[in-house]
Amino acid sequence: MFNLLIESTQAYAQVGMFLGALMCLGLGGLVLGNSLYWRLHALHVSGTIIGVTNENGMYCPVYRYAAPDGQMHEAKSDTSSGGIGGKNTGRVVPLLISAHNPTQAREANNYLLDIIGLLLVAPGIWLGYTAVTAYPVTPMTWIMAVALIVYLAEHGRRIVIPKGQRLSVAEWKKQHGLSEMSVIDLSAVKPIEGIAGAAEFQKTQQAQFASYKKAAPLIGLFAVLLLGFAIYQGRKIARLEAAGLRAPGEVVRLKEEYSSSGGGHYDYFAVVKFRTDNNVTVEFKDDIGSNPPSHRPGDKVTVLYLADTPQRDAIVDRGIWWNWAIPAILVLAAGFVMGLLVVVLRSGASRKT
């Protein structure tokens, strides 16, 4: 009964991870694909901010730029925000003009969407890899997958708009102002300084730049810590892969430990017993825990250990790719944080000017 419960929980987690991976990869792919399409097909020009539109406290910059034929045009940003920094009237910025709508633009040096896309893709890759490697594929996996698909299909059917009530693509574009013939109402475009007040605008600019300066050292320190931990883990795995020995082992029990991350929960760590090449019995706790547990008592595993320090330097061998997963994830996280630091510093500098 206990084994059936564990197997069902593992299958539920495995299918949930796989569906989560598909969602993250799909959304991240759409965001990154859209950003890449803009950068490849949009018209690259320099534009000047002539003001902003104010819709419910969200400020959307409006630019004036010169087309290749020499004609001056206005374009509205495809994103808006509640902040006033970087929206100074007269500020010259590199622009991407939509290949299908000359009145729609976005700043060429804004990588926010790229970061969002990567933030979605990275956990999608991790979830997908974990789903297919950390848990065994059993008949219960397929049963749970079919059950979840039926559940999602039933609930998804309720929110589908009937065919006769759906808007056409042209009508949807018209309602959202995305028509190629759409014209910007310049009477609604106001200088941000006039909306916020010159003194208040300057004060807000200085406060935002000060906050960027304060955040930069903390972000940099966090990136260094991540990179240091990645190097430490990488050296350990490299030593094990280069000089380690492999031996058959068996999960003898699970150790339950409380984790404060994610709102607080319990993780289960496999306690593994194996014999070294010197016929010494060693028992160790695996470094990686999960909930539901990825192993059950009695599971056969391969142990990778150092002959001189088998008690201290032993891990469950999950294959070279999975063994290097944690150092790789830490390096990617450090790179992402460093990229975020660069964006913060550049953003702060651009808003000061």
C-alpha positions in Angstrom: 0.0 0.0 0.0 2.8 2.4 0.9 4.6 1.6 -2.4 1.5 2.3 -4.4 1.0 5.6 -2.6 4.6 6.6 -3.3 4.4 5.5 -6.9 1.2 7.4 -7.4 2.7 10.5 -5.9 5.8 10.2 -8.0 3.7 9.8 -11.1 1.6 12.8 -10.3 4.7 14.9 -9.7 6.4 13.6 -12.8 3.4 14.4 -15.1 2.9 17.8 -13.4 6.6 18.7 -14.0 6.3 17.6 -17.6 3.2 19.8 -18.2 4.8 22.7 -16.3 7.9 22.3 -18.6 5.7 22.4 -21.7 3.9 25.5 -20.5 7.2 27.3 -19.5 8.9 26.3 -22.8 5.9 27.3 -24.8 5.4 30.7 -23.2 9.2 31.4 -23.1 9.5 30.3 -26.7 6.7 32.7 -27.8 8.3 35.6 -25.9 11.8 35.0 -27.2 10.5 34.3 -30.7 8.6 37.5 -30.7 11.7 39.4 -29.5 13.9 37.8 -32.1 11.3 38.5 -34.9 11.3 42.2 -33.9 15.1 42.4 -33.9 15.4 40.6 -37.3 12.6 42.2 -39.2 11.9 45.6 -37.6 13.2 48.9 -39.0 16.1 50.2 -37.0 16.0 53.9 -36.6 16.7 56.6 -34.0 13.7 58.3 -32.5 13.0 61.2 -30.1 10.5 61.0 -27.2 7.8 63.6 -27.8 5.6 62.7 -24.8 3.6 60.0 -23.3 0.0 58.8 -23.1 -1.5 58.3 -19.7 -3.9 55.4 -19.3 -4.9 54.6 -15.8 -1.6 55.7 -14.4 0.4 53.7 -17.0 2.7 55.9 -19.1 3.4 54.8 -22.7 6.1 56.7 -24.6 5.4 58.2 -28.1 8.4 58.7 -30.4 9.0 60.8 -33.6 11.4 59.3 -36.1 12.5 59.7 -39.7 11.7 56.9 -42.1 14.1 55.8 -44.8 12.2 58.0 -47.3 12.9 61.1 -45.1 9.3 61.5 -43.9 8.7 62.1 -40.2 6.4 59.7 -38.4 5.1 59.1 -34.9 5.1 55.7 -33.2 3.8 54.5 -29.9 5.7 52.1 -27.7 4.2 48.6 -27.4 4.8 48.6 -23.6 3.9 51.0 -20.8 4.8 51.3 -17.2 3.9 53.2 -14.1 7.5 54.6 -13.7 8.4 57.9 -15.2 12.2 57.3 -15.5 13.6 57.1 -19.0 10.6 58.9 -20.5 12.2 62.4 -20.6 10.8 64.5 -23.4 13.5 65.0 -26.1 15.5 61.9 -25.2 16.9 60.2 -28.2 16.7 56.4 -28.2 17.4 53.6 -30.8 14.1 52.2 -31.9 12.7 49.1 -33.6 9.7 50.0 -35.8 7.3 47.1 -36.4 7.6 45.7 -39.9 3.8 45.6 -40.1 2.7 48.7 -38.3 4.8 51.9 -38.6 3.0 53.4 -35.6 4.2 50.7 -33.2 7.7 50.7 -31.8 9.9 49.4 -28.9 13.3 50.5 -27.7 16.2 48.5 -29.3 18.3 48.5 -26.1 15.5 47.2 -23.9 16.1 43.5 -23.1 13.2 43.1 -20.6 11.3 40.7 -22.8 14.4 38.6 -23.5 15.0 38.3 -19.8 11.4 37.3 -19.2 11.6 34.7 -22.0 14.8 33.2 -20.5 13.2 33.2 -17.0 10.4 31.0 -18.5 12.6 28.8 -20.6 15.2 28.0 -17.9 12.7 26.4 -15.5 11.0 24.7 -18.4 14.3 22.9 -19.3 14.9 22.0 -15.7 11.4 20.7 -15.1 11.4 18.7 -18.3 14.8 17.2 -17.6 13.9 16.3 -14.0 10.6 14.8 -15.2 12.3 12.3 -17.5 15.4 11.5 -15.5 14.7 11.8 -11.7 11.5 9.6 -11.8 11.0 6.2 -13.4 8.4 6.0 -16.2 5.9 3.4 -14.9 2.3 2.4 -15.9 1.1 4.7 -13.2 2.8 7.6 -15.0 0.6 7.0 -18.1 -2.5 6.5 -16.0 -1.8 9.8 -14.2 -1.0 11.6 -17.5 -4.4 10.5 -19.1 -6.2 11.6 -15.9 -4.6 15.0 -15.9 -5.2 15.5 -19.7 -8.9 14.6 -19.2 -9.2 17.0 -16.3 -7.5 19.8 -18.2 -9.6 19.2 -21.3 -12.8 19.3 -19.3 -12.0 22.5 -17.5 -10.5 24.0 -20.7 -13.8 23.3 -22.6 -15.7 25.6 -20.2 -13.6 28.7 -21.1 -13.5 28.2 -24.8 -15.4 31.0 -26.6 -18.0 29.5 -29.0 -17.1 29.8 -32.6 -19.9 32.3 -33.5 -18.8 34.7 -30.7 -15.1 34.8 -31.6 -13.6 38.0 -33.0 -11.8 37.9 -36.3 -8.1 38.8 -36.4 -8.8 42.0 -38.2 -11.5 43.0 -35.7 -9.3 42.2 -32.7 -6.5 44.3 -34.2 -8.9 47.1 -34.7 -10.2 47.0 -31.1 -6.6 47.0 -29.7 -5.3 49.7 -32.1 -3.0 47.4 -33.9 -4.3 48.1 -37.4 -1.7 49.1 -40.0 -3.8 52.2 -40.7 -4.1 53.2 -37.0 -3.2 56.8 -36.3 -1.8 58.1 -33.0 -4.0 60.8 -31.4 -1.3 63.5 -30.7 -3.8 65.5 -28.6 -3.5 62.7 -25.9 0.3 62.9 -26.0 1.7 65.0 -23.1 5.3 65.7 -21.8 6.0 63.5 -18.8 7.4 66.5 -17.1 4.1 68.3 -17.3 2.2 65.2 -16.0 4.5 64.6 -13.0 5.6 68.2 -12.4 9.2 69.3 -13.2 10.4 69.3 -9.6 8.7 66.0 -8.8 10.1 64.5 -12.0 13.6 65.5 -11.2 13.3 64.2 -7.6 11.9 60.9 -8.8 14.7 60.5 -11.3 17.3 61.0 -8.6 15.6 58.6 -6.3 15.4 55.9 -8.9 19.1 56.3 -9.8 20.0 56.2 -6.1 18.1 53.0 -5.7 19.9 51.5 -8.7 23.2 52.3 -7.2 22.2 50.8 -3.9 21.0 47.6 -5.5 24.0 47.1 -7.8 26.5 45.9 -5.1 24.0 43.5 -3.6 23.2 42.0 -7.0 26.9 41.8 -7.8 27.6 40.0 -4.4 24.8 37.5 -5.0 26.3 36.8 -8.5 29.7 36.2 -7.0 28.3 33.9 -4.3 26.5 31.9 -7.0 29.6 31.6 -9.1 31.7 30.6 -6.1 29.3 27.9 -5.1 29.2 26.7 -8.7 33.0 26.4 -8.8 33.0 24.5 -5.5 30.3 22.1 -6.7 32.1 21.8 -10.1 35.4 20.9 -8.6 33.8 18.2 -6.5 32.0 16.7 -9.5 35.2 17.0 -11.6 37.2 15.1 -8.9 34.6 12.4 -8.7 34.4 12.0 -12.5 38.2 12.0 -12.9 39.3 9.9 -9.9 36.1 8.4 -8.5 35.1 4.7 -8.3 31.7 3.3 -9.0 30.0 0.6 -6.9 26.5 -0.8 -6.6 24.4 0.6 -3.7 21.0 0.2 -2.2 18.6 2.7 -0.7 18.1 1.5 2.9 15.7 4.3 4.1 14.6 7.8 3.5 15.5 10.7 5.7 12.9 13.4 6.1 14.2 17.0 6.5 12.3 20.3 6.8 13.0 22.9 4.2 12.0 26.5 4.8 12.1 27.3 1.0 8.9 27.5 -0.9 6.7 28.3 2.1 8.1 25.4 4.2 7.8 21.7 3.4 9.6 18.4 4.0 12.1 16.9 1.5 13.1 13.2 1.5 16.8 12.2 1.1 17.9 8.7 0.2 20.2 7.0 2.7 22.4 4.7 0.6 24.6 1.8 1.7 27.4 0.3 -0.5 30.7 -1.5 -0.2 34.0 0.1 -1.3 36.7 -1.7 -3.3 38.3 -2.5 0.1 35.1 -4.3 1.2 34.2 -1.6 3.7 30.5 -0.9 4.2 29.7 2.8 3.9 26.3 4.5 4.5 25.7 8.1 3.4 22.9 10.5 2.8 22.4 11.7 -0.8 22.8 15.5 -1.3 19.7 15.8 -3.4 16.3 15.6 -1.7 12.8 15.9 -3.2 9.1 15.8 -2.3 7.8 13.4 -3.4 10.9 11.2 -2.9 12.7 10.2 -6.0 13.8 6.9 -4.5 12.2 4.2 -2.3 13.8 1.8 0.2 15.2 -1.2 -1.7 16.0 0.8 -4.9 19.3 -0.2 -6.5 21.5 2.7 -7.4 25.1 3.3 -8.6 27.4 5.1 -6.2 30.2 7.4 -7.3 32.8 7.9 -4.5 36.5 8.7 -3.8 38.5 5.8 -2.5 40.3 7.9 0.2 37.1 9.5 1.6 34.1 7.4 0.7 32.0 8.5 3.6 32.5 12.2 2.8 32.7 12.2 -1.0 30.0 9.9 -2.2 27.0 10.7 -4.4 24.3 8.7 -6.2 25.6 8.5 -9.7 22.8 9.8 -12.0 24.9 10.0 -15.1 27.3 12.6 -16.3 24.6 15.1 -17.5 22.6 15.0 -14.3 25.7 15.0 -12.1 26.8 18.3 -13.7 23.2 19.7 -13.6 23.6 21.6 -10.3 26.9 23.3 -11.2 25.5 24.2 -14.6 22.4 25.7 -13.2 24.4 27.7 -10.7 26.6 29.1 -13.5 23.6 30.0 -15.6 22.0 31.7 -12.6 25.2 33.6 -11.9 25.3 34.7 -15.6 21.7 35.7 -15.4 22.3 37.8 -12.3 25.3 39.4 -13.8 23.2 40.2 -16.9 20.6 41.7 -14.6 23.3 43.8 -12.9 24.4 45.2 -16.3 20.8 46.0 -17.2 20.2 47.7 -13.9 23.4 49.8 -14.2 22.6 50.7 -17.9 19.0 51.5 -17.0 20.1 53.7 -14.1 22.6 55.6 -16.3 20.1 56.1 -19.1 17.5 57.5 -16.7 20.0 59.9 -15.2 20.7 61.5 -18.6 
